[in-house]
Amino acid sequence: MANHLELIQELQQLDKVPSLERLRAAQKRRTQQLKRWAVYEKEMQNKKRKADKKGRNASNLQQAESKRHVSFAASVALLEASARNDPDEVRYLLRNNVSPDLCNEDGLTALHQCCIDNYEEMVKILLDRGASVNAQDNELWTPLHAAATCGHAGLVKILIAHDADLLAVNSDGNMPYDLCEDDPTLDIIETAMANRGITQEMINETRASTERGMLGDIQELLRQGEEVNQQDSQGATLLHIAAANGYVQAAELLLEGGARMDLRDSDGWQPLHAAACWGQMHVAELLVSHGASLNAKTFLDETPIDLCEDEEFRAILLDLKHKHDIIMKSQLKHKTSLCRRTSSAGSRGKVVRRASLSDRHNLCRKEYETEAIVWRGGREEQDDKEKESDQENSQVVKLPDKPKLPTILKDGSNKQNGLISTATSIPPQPPSNGNTLPSDNGGVVTAQPTQDEAWPKERAQTLSELKKQRAAAKLLNHPLFNGHLVYYTPASGDPPLLKLKQPTEEEQPKARTCCCVS
């Protein structure tokens, strides 16, 4: 047979020849095609005859091998038949030695599924074939847990009749009667518990058995000195497990043994996240009291408060967070007030000691009292010396009980205490017992203090108070008359005694007439 290129070349040549020759060429090509078809037809018939000689059995076998089949695991087939409530297929599978306790990836058996769907006939078939009545899934749920939760009273009776465990505890610490909300079903369970002699003490002991076992394992680890912060394949530690299950005693023992609260599992959860998610209030409070952070976030930016679904528990966590923030702020403020003093040259110590306000006040008061005693002793010696010098004067100067402040003379001039006027020719005389002062014309004027200038009844008791009073006195800024500044304030104590001396140049007294000439 000519190929494609030969046919194209032949067509180009036929375009140049007359029509009669083109017709002959076409007939020749058709004859060649028919010959080739006859040869092909003969070959196919020969193959068919050879195939028919092999017989029917050989042909059926070839057809069966050419087909494709889909097969499933026995567990999948049994669970699927149980979910469809197909007793015949279940019996067929069980007769072919398929185990009735096969489970899926969640640990669910065919008996679990039938208790959820309320297939009594299927449950009886499985139990008669030896299915475990106390089989547990990944969360430790038994078929009785499932039947009690769904409120299937008939199935509960069947399971109890086959000695189902009434005290089975799941991963949440719940027994079948804890999960039952249907009153008739609950009555059946409680009646069975009473018939078996189950008491509250037995219930409590069974609940705590898991935690006791964990406590024993932790104590053994601590005795052997092994690490309590080991993480499993999912990153969980023993403290994660104790927090998720609410094992308070186990958590306390782990914390005493050095368990870390900041370790994260594969999801970024810390033990506090697990306690908050599963509503373990007491463990959460324990962890927070040991410094666990309520602001810690998982890999999905979730805090323990975000993972808490119970509103009451969430309110408690928020209150704990508020109190923790207040404590941290107060500690930070107290820490900054007790920092090391590096710029104080005359400090008593290199580090400021912790002391309460009352202690610091008492310490300062003792220092002031000590300084006041020293000051009083020096002042008493000064007073004794001044008294001895006063006795040498011709006239004894006797001060009043309460010294008088500025005195107004008859001529209208204003004299300050201790300031001598040089305008008079008569030597100034000290005030007598009658609280009088001499005047220029020989008269005396009695000084009368005002109410605001009255002397206080109590003097300064400490050196600090005295210094404050002296500073206040300086602020008064008394005027100067003769260059000698002597002033005091009512709160600064008795004024110093002045020694009055006669001027060196005596002025001649003015002549006075005894009578007046009219």
PyMOL commands that set and color helices and strands:
alter all, ss='L'
color gray80, all
select helices_A, chain A and resi 4-14+19-53+56-66+74-83+87-95+110-117+120-128+143-150+153-161+176-179+183-195+200-223+238-245+248-256+271-277+281-289+304-307+311-337+357-391+463-476
alter helices_A, ss='H'
color red, helices_A
select strands_A, chain A and resi 407-408+414-415+436-438+444-446
alter strands_A, ss='S'
color yellow, strands_A
deselect
rebuild
show_as cartoon
